[in-house]
Amino acid sequence: MKELEDILKTKKMMPLSRKTVLNVFHSNSIIKENLLNTLKPYDLSIEQFNVLRILRGQQGNPINLQDIQDRMINKMSNTTRLVDKLIIKKYVERFTCEKNRRKVEIFITENGFNILKEIDPIINNAEELITASLSTEELITLNKLLNKLK
């Protein structure tokens, strides 16, 4: 694996804090690209996949747009647009709450459950390949360190 300086094509020393931040950004880009390529045959973005997993976690119960947004990994996502695209694909349904007409409830459909069943092992495999060069202990340490950064 190339060092960050080789990737950036620089010989100039940089502060360790900058090198760390750039390494995290670069790692994020590589991971995101890998997952995007994995989801591409299913015509799903990472954010759409995330919404489907959030809805599956509701175990058949409805959830509103704000609660989906709160659980999103990428808080900058336009949740309404993501849900609209999933509705077009027939993976989710949206209903207006009968008790409170201002409240919109989102449900995962059978098609949504089915696509997740198909994709889950493929994503699990991609995640294992992404982290294959790290031992279990290194993965635990990496997660602890990333949590400290947050």
CNS distance restraints for C-alpha pairs under 8 A (distance, minus, plus):
assign (resid   2 and name CA) (resid   6 and name CA) 6.13 0.50 0.50
assign (resid   2 and name CA) (resid   7 and name CA) 6.53 0.50 0.50
assign (resid   3 and name CA) (resid   7 and name CA) 6.50 0.50 0.50
assign (resid   4 and name CA) (resid   8 and name CA) 6.11 0.50 0.50
assign (resid   4 and name CA) (resid  19 and name CA) 7.53 0.50 0.50
assign (resid   4 and name CA) (resid  22 and name CA) 7.99 0.50 0.50
assign (resid   4 and name CA) (resid  23 and name CA) 6.66 0.50 0.50
assign (resid   5 and name CA) (resid   9 and name CA) 5.69 0.50 0.50
assign (resid   5 and name CA) (resid  10 and name CA) 5.24 0.50 0.50
assign (resid   5 and name CA) (resid  11 and name CA) 6.49 0.50 0.50
assign (resid   6 and name CA) (resid  10 and name CA) 6.51 0.50 0.50
assign (resid  14 and name CA) (resid  18 and name CA) 6.56 0.50 0.50
assign (resid  14 and name CA) (resid  19 and name CA) 6.38 0.50 0.50
assign (resid  15 and name CA) (resid  19 and name CA) 6.30 0.50 0.50
assign (resid  16 and name CA) (resid  20 and name CA) 6.04 0.50 0.50
assign (resid  17 and name CA) (resid  21 and name CA) 6.27 0.50 0.50
assign (resid  18 and name CA) (resid  22 and name CA) 6.04 0.50 0.50
assign (resid  19 and name CA) (resid  23 and name CA) 5.96 0.50 0.50
assign (resid  20 and name CA) (resid  24 and name CA) 6.21 0.50 0.50
assign (resid  21 and name CA) (resid  25 and name CA) 6.23 0.50 0.50
assign (resid  22 and name CA) (resid  26 and name CA) 5.99 0.50 0.50
assign (resid  23 and name CA) (resid  27 and name CA) 5.99 0.50 0.50
assign (resid  24 and name CA) (resid  28 and name CA) 6.06 0.50 0.50
assign (resid  25 and name CA) (resid  29 and name CA) 6.30 0.50 0.50
assign (resid  26 and name CA) (resid  30 and name CA) 6.39 0.50 0.50
assign (resid  27 and name CA) (resid  31 and name CA) 6.16 0.50 0.50
assign (resid  28 and name CA) (resid  32 and name CA) 5.91 0.50 0.50
assign (resid  29 and name CA) (resid  33 and name CA) 6.02 0.50 0.50
assign (resid  30 and name CA) (resid  34 and name CA) 6.20 0.50 0.50
assign (resid  31 and name CA) (resid  35 and name CA) 6.26 0.50 0.50
assign (resid  31 and name CA) (resid 130 and name CA) 7.02 0.50 0.50
assign (resid  32 and name CA) (resid  36 and name CA) 6.00 0.50 0.50
assign (resid  33 and name CA) (resid  37 and name CA) 6.14 0.50 0.50
assign (resid  34 and name CA) (resid  38 and name CA) 6.29 0.50 0.50
assign (resid  34 and name CA) (resid 126 and name CA) 7.57 0.50 0.50
assign (resid  35 and name CA) (resid  39 and name CA) 6.22 0.50 0.50
assign (resid  35 and name CA) (resid  46 and name CA) 7.10 0.50 0.50
assign (resid  35 and name CA) (resid 123 and name CA) 7.39 0.50 0.50
assign (resid  35 and name CA) (resid 126 and name CA) 7.07 0.50 0.50
assign (resid  36 and name CA) (resid  40 and name CA) 5.91 0.50 0.50
assign (resid  36 and name CA) (resid  45 and name CA) 6.46 0.50 0.50
assign (resid  36 and name CA) (resid  46 and name CA) 6.33 0.50 0.50
assign (resid  37 and name CA) (resid  41 and name CA) 7.74 0.50 0.50
assign (resid  38 and name CA) (resid 122 and name CA) 7.49 0.50 0.50
assign (resid  38 and name CA) (resid 123 and name CA) 7.02 0.50 0.50
assign (resid  38 and name CA) (resid 126 and name CA) 7.28 0.50 0.50
assign (resid  39 and name CA) (resid  43 and name CA) 6.57 0.50 0.50
assign (resid  39 and name CA) (resid  44 and name CA) 5.58 0.50 0.50
assign (resid  39 and name CA) (resid  45 and name CA) 6.60 0.50 0.50
assign (resid  39 and name CA) (resid  46 and name CA) 7.29 0.50 0.50
assign (resid  39 and name CA) (resid 119 and name CA) 7.88 0.50 0.50
assign (resid  40 and name CA) (resid  44 and name CA) 6.09 0.50 0.50
assign (resid  40 and name CA) (resid  45 and name CA) 7.34 0.50 0.50
assign (resid  44 and name CA) (resid  48 and name CA) 5.93 0.50 0.50
assign (resid  44 and name CA) (resid  49 and name CA) 6.32 0.50 0.50
assign (resid  45 and name CA) (resid  49 and name CA) 6.20 0.50 0.50
assign (resid  46 and name CA) (resid  50 and name CA) 6.12 0.50 0.50
assign (resid  47 and name CA) (resid  51 and name CA) 6.27 0.50 0.50
assign (resid  47 and name CA) (resid  72 and name CA) 7.74 0.50 0.50
assign (resid  47 and name CA) (resid  74 and name CA) 7.33 0.50 0.50
assign (resid  47 and name CA) (resid  77 and name CA) 7.22 0.50 0.50
assign (resid  47 and name CA) (resid  82 and name CA) 7.35 0.50 0.50
assign (resid  48 and name CA) (resid  52 and name CA) 6.32 0.50 0.50
assign (resid  48 and name CA) (resid  82 and name CA) 5.88 0.50 0.50
assign (resid  48 and name CA) (resid  83 and name CA) 7.59 0.50 0.50
assign (resid  48 and name CA) (resid  86 and name CA) 7.10 0.50 0.50
assign (resid  49 and name CA) (resid  53 and name CA) 6.31 0.50 0.50
assign (resid  50 and name CA) (resid  54 and name CA) 6.21 0.50 0.50
assign (resid  50 and name CA) (resid  72 and name CA) 6.87 0.50 0.50
assign (resid  50 and name CA) (resid  73 and name CA) 7.66 0.50 0.50
assign (resid  51 and name CA) (resid  55 and name CA) 6.19 0.50 0.50
assign (resid  51 and name CA) (resid  68 and name CA) 6.91 0.50 0.50
assign (resid  51 and name CA) (resid  72 and name CA) 7.24 0.50 0.50
assign (resid  51 and name CA) (resid  82 and name CA) 7.79 0.50 0.50
assign (resid  51 and name CA) (resid  83 and name CA) 7.69 0.50 0.50
assign (resid  52 and name CA) (resid  56 and name CA) 6.11 0.50 0.50
assign (resid  52 and name CA) (resid  91 and name CA) 7.81 0.50 0.50
assign (resid  52 and name CA) (resid  92 and name CA) 7.95 0.50 0.50
assign (resid  52 and name CA) (resid 108 and name CA) 6.98 0.50 0.50
assign (resid  52 and name CA) (resid 112 and name CA) 6.83 0.50 0.50
assign (resid  52 and name CA) (resid 116 and name CA) 7.53 0.50 0.50
assign (resid  53 and name CA) (resid  57 and name CA) 6.17 0.50 0.50
assign (resid  53 and name CA) (resid 116 and name CA) 7.65 0.50 0.50
assign (resid  54 and name CA) (resid  58 and name CA) 6.78 0.50 0.50
assign (resid  54 and name CA) (resid  68 and name CA) 6.90 0.50 0.50
assign (resid  54 and name CA) (resid  71 and name CA) 7.31 0.50 0.50
assign (resid  55 and name CA) (resid  59 and name CA) 7.44 0.50 0.50
assign (resid  55 and name CA) (resid  60 and name CA) 7.84 0.50 0.50
assign (resid  55 and name CA) (resid  62 and name CA) 7.83 0.50 0.50
assign (resid  55 and name CA) (resid  63 and name CA) 7.29 0.50 0.50
assign (resid  55 and name CA) (resid  68 and name CA) 8.00 0.50 0.50
assign (resid  55 and name CA) (resid 106 and name CA) 7.81 0.50 0.50
assign (resid  55 and name CA) (resid 107 and name CA) 6.55 0.50 0.50
assign (resid  55 and name CA) (resid 108 and name CA) 5.71 0.50 0.50
assign (resid  56 and name CA) (resid  60 and name CA) 7.14 0.50 0.50
assign (resid  56 and name CA) (resid 108 and name CA) 6.55 0.50 0.50
assign (resid  56 and name CA) (resid 113 and name CA) 7.02 0.50 0.50
assign (resid  58 and name CA) (resid  62 and name CA) 6.89 0.50 0.50
assign (resid  58 and name CA) (resid  63 and name CA) 7.32 0.50 0.50
assign (resid  60 and name CA) (resid 107 and name CA) 6.90 0.50 0.50
assign (resid  60 and name CA) (resid 108 and name CA) 7.21 0.50 0.50
assign (resid  61 and name CA) (resid 107 and name CA) 6.97 0.50 0.50
assign (resid  62 and name CA) (resid 105 and name CA) 5.40 0.50 0.50
assign (resid  62 and name CA) (resid 106 and name CA) 5.35 0.50 0.50
assign (resid  62 and name CA) (resid 107 and name CA) 5.18 0.50 0.50
assign (resid  63 and name CA) (resid  67 and name CA) 6.43 0.50 0.50
assign (resid  63 and name CA) (resid  68 and name CA) 6.91 0.50 0.50
assign (resid  63 and name CA) (resid 105 and name CA) 5.37 0.50 0.50
assign (resid  63 and name CA) (resid 106 and name CA) 5.29 0.50 0.50
assign (resid  63 and name CA) (resid 107 and name CA) 6.91 0.50 0.50
assign (resid  64 and name CA) (resid  68 and name CA) 6.42 0.50 0.50
assign (resid  64 and name CA) (resid 103 and name CA) 7.22 0.50 0.50
assign (resid  64 and name CA) (resid 104 and name CA) 5.79 0.50 0.50
assign (resid  64 and name CA) (resid 105 and name CA) 4.82 0.50 0.50
assign (resid  64 and name CA) (resid 106 and name CA) 5.86 0.50 0.50
assign (resid  65 and name CA) (resid  69 and name CA) 6.14 0.50 0.50
assign (resid  65 and name CA) (resid  79 and name CA) 6.66 0.50 0.50
assign (resid  65 and name CA) (resid  80 and name CA) 6.98 0.50 0.50
assign (resid  65 and name CA) (resid 104 and name CA) 7.24 0.50 0.50
assign (resid  65 and name CA) (resid 105 and name CA) 7.45 0.50 0.50
assign (resid  65 and name CA) (resid 106 and name CA) 7.33 0.50 0.50
assign (resid  66 and name CA) (resid  70 and name CA) 6.16 0.50 0.50
assign (resid  67 and name CA) (resid  71 and name CA) 6.42 0.50 0.50
assign (resid  68 and name CA) (resid  72 and name CA) 6.28 0.50 0.50
assign (resid  68 and name CA) (resid  79 and name CA) 7.37 0.50 0.50
assign (resid  69 and name CA) (resid  75 and name CA) 6.56 0.50 0.50
assign (resid  69 and name CA) (resid  77 and name CA) 7.79 0.50 0.50
assign (resid  69 and name CA) (resid  79 and name CA) 6.14 0.50 0.50
assign (resid  70 and name CA) (resid  75 and name CA) 7.31 0.50 0.50
assign (resid  72 and name CA) (resid  77 and name CA) 7.89 0.50 0.50
assign (resid  77 and name CA) (resid  82 and name CA) 7.80 0.50 0.50
assign (resid  78 and name CA) (resid  82 and name CA) 6.30 0.50 0.50
assign (resid  79 and name CA) (resid  83 and name CA) 6.08 0.50 0.50
assign (resid  80 and name CA) (resid  84 and name CA) 6.09 0.50 0.50
assign (resid  81 and name CA) (resid  85 and name CA) 6.28 0.50 0.50
assign (resid  82 and name CA) (resid  86 and name CA) 6.35 0.50 0.50
assign (resid  83 and name CA) (resid  87 and name CA) 6.10 0.50 0.50
assign (resid  83 and name CA) (resid  92 and name CA) 7.28 0.50 0.50
assign (resid  84 and name CA) (resid  88 and name CA) 6.39 0.50 0.50
assign (resid  85 and name CA) (resid  89 and name CA) 6.41 0.50 0.50
assign (resid  86 and name CA) (resid  90 and name CA) 6.16 0.50 0.50
assign (resid  86 and name CA) (resid  91 and name CA) 5.30 0.50 0.50
assign (resid  86 and name CA) (resid  92 and name CA) 5.70 0.50 0.50
assign (resid  87 and name CA) (resid  91 and name CA) 5.85 0.50 0.50
assign (resid  87 and name CA) (resid  92 and name CA) 4.99 0.50 0.50
assign (resid  87 and name CA) (resid  93 and name CA) 5.75 0.50 0.50
assign (resid  87 and name CA) (resid  94 and name CA) 7.59 0.50 0.50
assign (resid  90 and name CA) (resid 109 and name CA) 7.08 0.50 0.50
assign (resid  90 and name CA) (resid 111 and name CA) 6.54 0.50 0.50
assign (resid  90 and name CA) (resid 112 and name CA) 7.24 0.50 0.50
assign (resid  91 and name CA) (resid 108 and name CA) 6.07 0.50 0.50
assign (resid  91 and name CA) (resid 109 and name CA) 5.30 0.50 0.50
assign (resid  91 and name CA) (resid 110 and name CA) 7.29 0.50 0.50
assign (resid  91 and name CA) (resid 111 and name CA) 5.21 0.50 0.50
assign (resid  91 and name CA) (resid 112 and name CA) 3.94 0.50 0.50
assign (resid  91 and name CA) (resid 113 and name CA) 7.67 0.50 0.50
assign (resid  92 and name CA) (resid 106 and name CA) 6.86 0.50 0.50
assign (resid  92 and name CA) (resid 107 and name CA) 5.55 0.50 0.50
assign (resid  92 and name CA) (resid 108 and name CA) 4.33 0.50 0.50
assign (resid  92 and name CA) (resid 109 and name CA) 5.04 0.50 0.50
assign (resid  92 and name CA) (resid 112 and name CA) 6.33 0.50 0.50
assign (resid  93 and name CA) (resid 106 and name CA) 5.76 0.50 0.50
assign (resid  93 and name CA) (resid 107 and name CA) 5.26 0.50 0.50
assign (resid  93 and name CA) (resid 108 and name CA) 6.36 0.50 0.50
assign (resid  93 and name CA) (resid 109 and name CA) 6.61 0.50 0.50
assign (resid  94 and name CA) (resid 104 and name CA) 6.68 0.50 0.50
assign (resid  94 and name CA) (resid 105 and name CA) 5.67 0.50 0.50
assign (resid  94 and name CA) (resid 106 and name CA) 4.58 0.50 0.50
assign (resid  94 and name CA) (resid 107 and name CA) 6.42 0.50 0.50
assign (resid  95 and name CA) (resid 104 and name CA) 5.71 0.50 0.50
assign (resid  95 and name CA) (resid 105 and name CA) 5.22 0.50 0.50
assign (resid  95 and name CA) (resid 106 and name CA) 6.48 0.50 0.50
assign (resid  96 and name CA) (resid 100 and name CA) 7.80 0.50 0.50
assign (resid  96 and name CA) (resid 101 and name CA) 5.87 0.50 0.50
assign (resid  96 and name CA) (resid 102 and name CA) 7.23 0.50 0.50
assign (resid  96 and name CA) (resid 103 and name CA) 6.01 0.50 0.50
assign (resid  96 and name CA) (resid 104 and name CA) 4.56 0.50 0.50
assign (resid  96 and name CA) (resid 105 and name CA) 6.08 0.50 0.50
assign (resid  97 and name CA) (resid 101 and name CA) 5.45 0.50 0.50
assign (resid  97 and name CA) (resid 102 and name CA) 7.36 0.50 0.50
assign (resid  97 and name CA) (resid 103 and name CA) 5.45 0.50 0.50
assign (resid  97 and name CA) (resid 104 and name CA) 5.81 0.50 0.50
assign (resid  97 and name CA) (resid 105 and name CA) 6.34 0.50 0.50
assign (resid 108 and name CA) (resid 112 and name CA) 5.66 0.50 0.50
assign (resid 108 and name CA) (resid 113 and name CA) 6.92 0.50 0.50
assign (resid 109 and name CA) (resid 113 and name CA) 6.41 0.50 0.50
assign (resid 110 and name CA) (resid 114 and name CA) 6.11 0.50 0.50
assign (resid 111 and name CA) (resid 115 and name CA) 6.16 0.50 0.50
assign (resid 112 and name CA) (resid 116 and name CA) 6.33 0.50 0.50
assign (resid 113 and name CA) (resid 117 and name CA) 6.27 0.50 0.50
assign (resid 114 and name CA) (resid 118 and name CA) 6.35 0.50 0.50
assign (resid 115 and name CA) (resid 119 and name CA) 6.08 0.50 0.50
assign (resid 116 and name CA) (resid 120 and name CA) 5.61 0.50 0.50
assign (resid 117 and name CA) (resid 121 and name CA) 7.59 0.50 0.50
assign (resid 118 and name CA) (resid 122 and name CA) 7.54 0.50 0.50
assign (resid 119 and name CA) (resid 123 and name CA) 6.09 0.50 0.50
assign (resid 120 and name CA) (resid 124 and name CA) 6.02 0.50 0.50
assign (resid 121 and name CA) (resid 125 and name CA) 6.07 0.50 0.50
assign (resid 122 and name CA) (resid 126 and name CA) 6.25 0.50 0.50
assign (resid 123 and name CA) (resid 127 and name CA) 6.10 0.50 0.50
assign (resid 124 and name CA) (resid 128 and name CA) 6.20 0.50 0.50
assign (resid 125 and name CA) (resid 129 and name CA) 6.19 0.50 0.50
assign (resid 126 and name CA) (resid 130 and name CA) 6.13 0.50 0.50
assign (resid 127 and name CA) (resid 131 and name CA) 6.30 0.50 0.50
assign (resid 128 and name CA) (resid 132 and name CA) 5.67 0.50 0.50
assign (resid 131 and name CA) (resid 139 and name CA) 7.78 0.50 0.50
assign (resid 134 and name CA) (resid 138 and name CA) 5.65 0.50 0.50
assign (resid 134 and name CA) (resid 139 and name CA) 6.13 0.50 0.50
assign (resid 135 and name CA) (resid 139 and name CA) 6.18 0.50 0.50
assign (resid 136 and name CA) (resid 140 and name CA) 6.25 0.50 0.50
assign (resid 137 and name CA) (resid 141 and name CA) 6.16 0.50 0.50
assign (resid 138 and name CA) (resid 142 and name CA) 5.92 0.50 0.50
assign (resid 139 and name CA) (resid 143 and name CA) 6.12 0.50 0.50
assign (resid 140 and name CA) (resid 144 and name CA) 6.27 0.50 0.50
assign (resid 141 and name CA) (resid 145 and name CA) 6.14 0.50 0.50
assign (resid 142 and name CA) (resid 146 and name CA) 6.06 0.50 0.50
assign (resid 143 and name CA) (resid 147 and name CA) 6.06 0.50 0.50
assign (resid 144 and name CA) (resid 148 and name CA) 6.29 0.50 0.50
assign (resid 145 and name CA) (resid 149 and name CA) 6.39 0.50 0.50
assign (resid 146 and name CA) (resid 150 and name CA) 6.46 0.50 0.50
